[in-house]
């Protein structure tokens, strides 16, 4: 796949071809990759991120966290070749040589495997998300901004495969889906300007409906490991569904453990000042629901009169979907995040043992609440953490007017919202710093 690009890069190194030739080679290689990205990124996600098409950012070596590795792959090449005025030909050739080698390693594995048809729909639906959230935003093509053509060739490849596998099912659902594939591809052919591309219209009229239509072909025997390796819920009907992501993939709390009783207990604890050391702070002190579960301050107040902590309080809306917490990323889950607040001398300044003693003695209702949520002898450190996690997990904002508009549940939305969304997802480059989807 990358042999031609590697050969051109070697010739560029010795001044045998022009920069224009090199750009053409990189563009061609990326388009070739996009035709099979849906398969590679699904079955080899970590390998692809590290070596084939990961973000052009420094990363830590898995085996040695102190070792910083330079980024490599197609995104790095795209940014370097199309943006770097002082282009280093040796560096480019080194990248293409490494990319070719890494892909050949992957190819050896691909050659021996058959295409598992039961996974095809999951692969395609996830690729639609990838094309939209990483591709059409320009994140995937930071230099060339050739996202529209890349989306087109990827959709063409998926359309061909879809027809090859499902054309024997001449049902209305098949015809509608095949037609929608064609309409989506034609839309991209007609609208080729990256800056003026109407991403909201494309999402509402093409990408999201195609995502929904493909679900009808979802195999009952599809990859069961997906729920353990991805937060994506394959049962979601829309990219903007409330259940597009599974919140329990991000927390120590499991779906089977959660309940309305547990959430109610967590809410009660969240607003109780008595669980802090001086009985003067609750979780809501710094996460006020009237202020979007923040406190609106530049630096949050501490438990000491007139003093603040080092930073401000982030919103808890959708906080469960974070994979790390605090500015220095020291907590890995909601449960760990709560521990840092509980033990912090400037915040709750207490310990679990003290909190549990208060719950056992100060409020007879708590015993009943814990028993209702967990059973006998339920006031424990672990259950306290689960209750708080359950309530914070419930603080989600996935049913806004915008969500309803995209899902087709409403037909109108303010023009400023449309323009703002298109700026955010395109020309303004906001998604380079604000991740849209995590799957």
N, C-alpha and C positions, 0 to 999 in steps of 0.2 A: 504493500500500500504506500509506503513512504520511500521506496527506493529511488524514484525519479526526483523527489525533492532533495534527497540526500546527495544525489549526483549533481544536481544544479547548485547546491550549496558548496560542494567541493570545487566546482568550476568558478563559482563566484569568488571563492577564496583566492583563486589564481587569476582573477580578472578576465576570465574567458566569457562571462555572461554579465548582463547588466542587473541593476537592482530591480528593474521592472520584471526581468525574467525570474528573479528570485521570488518576488511577490506573487507572481503568477503560479509558481510551483507550490508555494505555501498555501495559497488559496485552493488550488486543485487538491492538495493532500487533505486539507480540512474538509472539503466537500466529499471526498472519498470516505473519510472517517465518519462523517455524519450519516452516511447511508447505513452503517451498521452500529452506530452509537447506541441505539436502543437495546441491542443485545449485549454489547460489551459492558456498558455502564450498569446493567442490571446484574450480570453474572460475575463481573470482576470489578466492583465499584472502587475498592481501595487501590487496586493496581492501576486502574484508569486514572484516578485522581493523582496518584503519585507520579506516574510516568507518561501517560498519554495525553490527558487533557485536563489537568488540574489547574487551579488558580495560580497566577504568577506571583506567589508569595513564598517567603522562606518557611521552612517547616522543620520540626524536630524529628530526628531519626528515632524510629520506634524502639530499637534495641538500646539506644543510648540517648537519653533525654538531653544531655549536654551538647550533643552534636547537632549543629545547625546545617541543614541541607539546602542547597540552592534549588529553586523551582526548575522544572523541566516540562517539556511537552508542547502541545499545539498552541495553548494560550500564550505561553511565554514567547514562542516564535512569532505569533501574530502581533503581539505588542512590540516586540523588538524590531521586526522587519518593517512594520508600517509606521512606527512612531519614532524610532531611535535615529536621530540625524547623524550621530557619530557611530554608525553601525560597525561592529567588530566582526569581520568575516570569519575569523577563527572561532569565535564564540558561537556564531550561527552554525558553522559546520559541526562543531562539537555537539550542539543540541540536536541537529538532524541525525547525526550518526548514532547518538544515544537513543533517540526516539525510534529509529529503524530497528535497532537491536532489541529494545524493549518490546516492540510490537511483534517481532519475529518469535520471541519467547512465548508471547501470548498466542500467536498463530499456530504454533506447534500443538498447543492444547486444543484450539478450536478445530483443527483439522481432524482430530480424533473423535470429536463429539458430533452427535446429531442434534438438530434443532428441536428442542422440546416444545411441541405444539401446545401443550396445556398451559405454558407460561406466556404465550405470545400476547394475549390481551393485556396482561399485567405489564409486559415490556412496553407495549405501545402506549398505554395510558400514562405510564410514568414518563415516557419520552415526550408526550404532549406537554406535561408539566415542565420538563427540562427545557424544551424548545422555547416555551413561553417565558419562564422565570429567569433562565440564564441566557438563552439565545437572543430573543427579541429585545431584551433590555440592553444588549451590548456587552454584558458582563463576560460572555464567552468569546467575544471578538473585540477586545479592547483597542486594537489598532485599526483593523480593516473595517470594522462595523458591517461586515458582510453577513449579518445575522439572517436577513430575509431570504437570501438565496440558500443559505445553509438549512433553514427551516423547510424550504421548498423541497430540496433533494431528500431530506430525511422523511418527509411526509410521502413523497413519491415512492420511496423504498418500502415504507410501511404499507402503503396502499396496494402495491403489487403483491406483497406477502399476504395481506388480508384477503385479497381476491383469490390467490392461489390456494389458501387453506379453506376458505369458507364459501367459495363460489358454488359449491355443490348444494348449498342451502339457499335455494332461490326463494327466500321469504321476503316479506315487505321490509323487515328489519335489516336484512342484508342489503337490499337495494338502496334503502335510505342511507345506510352507513357508507356504502361505496360511493354514492352520489355526494355525500357530505365530504368525503375525502377529496373528491375531484373539485368541489366548490372551494374548499379550503386552499388547495394548491393553486387554483385559478386566481383566488384573491391575492395570494402572494405574488403571482406573476404580474398582476395589474398594479400593485402598490409596492413599488420598489425603493421608495425614498425613506431611508432610515429615520430621518428627523420628523417627517410629516406622517409617518405610518400611524394609523388610528388603532392603537393597541386595545382600547376598550371595545370598540366595535368588533375587532377580530376575536377577542376573548368571548364576548357575548354571543356572536353569531356563528362562530366557527369552532374555536378550540374547546370551549366548555360543552357545547352540544355534541361534538365528536367524542369527547371524554365520556359523556353520558351514553351515547349510542353504543360505543364499544363494550360497555359493561354487560350488555345483553348477551355477548358472546363469551363471557367469562367462564372458564372451566371450573367445574366443581372439584376437580382434582388438581388445581393449580398449586403452586409452591406453598406448602404449609409453613415453611421456615421463614417466609416473608414477614410474618407477624412478630418474629423474634429478632429479625435483622433490620427492620425498617419501621418507622413511625407511621407510615402511610397506611390508611385503611382502604383496602381494595373494594370495600362495599360502598364507598362514597359515590354519590350520583353526580356530584359537581366538584370542581376544584375549589369552590367556595362553600362547600358543605360544612355544617357544624362538626361533622365527624371525618373530615378529610384527613386529619391527623389523630392518632390515638394517644391521648394524654398519658395513659398508663405506661407508654413506652419511655416516658421521661421521669417517672417517679418510682420510689420503692413500693408504693402502694399498688396493689393489683386490682383489676376490675372486680374480681369476685369478692374482695374484701370491702369494697366501697359500698355505701348505701346512703339513703336520705338521712337516716338516723346519725350516721357518722359525720356527714356534712353539717348537720344541725349542731352536733357537739363541737365540731371544729369552729363553727361560727361563734358559738357561745364563748369558747376559749379565746378566740381572736379579739373579742371586744372586752375581755375581762382584765382589768388593771391589777387584780390581785395576784396574777401569776408572775408579776415582776417583783424584784427584790424589795423595793420601797413602796410597793402597791400604788405606784403613780403612773405607770405606763402600760399600755396594751399594744398589741400589733397595730390596731387602728390609730394609735397616736401618730405614727409615721406613715401609715397607709390608710388615709381617710377616703372612704367611698365617694364623698362629695367632691373630692379633688382627684378623681380617677385613681384612687388607691395610692396616692402620693401625699406629701404634705405641702407641696408648693414652695418649699424653702430651698435656698441655695445650698444650705447645709442643715441637716436635720438636728433637732434639739436632743440633747442628751438627758439623762435622768438628774443631772446636776443643774440647778437653776442658773440660767444665763449662759450656759456653755453648750457647744454643739459637738457633734461627732465630725469625722473627717469629710464625709460626703453626704449627698442627698439621697432621698429614698426613691427608688424606681417604682413604677407602677407594678401592681400585682396582676393586672389584667393580662391574661395569657402567659403569666410567668412560668407556668408549669412546662411550657415548651422550650425553655432555655436549657442548654446542656451544661452550663456553668453559671455560678452566681458570685456576686460582688465584683468590684472593679478589678481586683487581682485574681479573679476566677478561682478562689480557694475552696468553694463549696460545689459539690457535684450533684446535689439533689435538693428538693425543697426541704427535706428532713434535715439535711446538713446545714442548710441556710438558717433554719430556725435555731439550731444549736449555737451558732456563732452569735446570734442576738441574745440568747438566754445567758450565755456565759460572759458576754462583753460587759466590763465594769461601767462603761458609759451608757449602756442600754439597760437590759433587764437586770444585769448584775446579780444573778442568782444561780441556782443549780437545779437539776431535775429532782433531786431528793427533796429540796425545799418546796418545789411546786407540787409534787405528788402529795406531800404532807398536808399542804393547804387544801388540795382537792379532796382529800380524805376527811378533813375535819371542819373546814369552814363553810361548806355548802353541801347540805345533805342531798340536794338534787343531782349533784355531779355523780354520786355513786349510782344513782338510777340511770343517768344518761349514759355512763360508760357501760353499765350492765346491758342496757338496751342495745347499744352498738356492738358490743363484743361478747358479752356473757359474764360468767362469774369471775370475781377477782380481776376486774378489768382495768383498774387505774394503775397503769404501768408507763414507764418512759416510752416504750415502743408504741403503745396505743395512743399516747398523747401526741406523738409525732405524726401518726397516721391520721388522727382527727384533724390536726391543723393542715396537713397536706391535702386532705379531702376537701376542705373548704376552699383553700387557695386554688386547687385544681378546678373548682367549679366557677372561678372568676374568668369567664371567657367572653369574648366579644365578636362572635362569628355569626351574628344574625342581624347585622346592621342594614340600613336601607340600601347601601351599596351591595352588600352580599345578596340581598333579595333581588336587586336589579340584575346582577350578573346571572343569577340562577333562573331568571325569567319569571319571578314571582311578582314583579312590578315592571311597568313599561316606561316609566319616566324617572329621570334624575337630573339634578341641577347641572347646567352647562359648565359651571365653574368646577364641579366635581369631575366631570368628564375631562376637561382641559387639565386639571390638576393631576389626575391619574395618568394621562398620557405624558405629561412632563416628567412625573415621578418615574415612570417605567421606561422612558426614552431619553429625550434630549437633555434633561437636567441631570441624568446619571445618578439619581438618588439611590438606586438599588445597588450601586457599587459599595455603599456603606450601610444599607438597611436591608438585610436579608428578607426576601419575600416568602419563600417556602423552604422547609427543611424536611427532607424525606430520606 
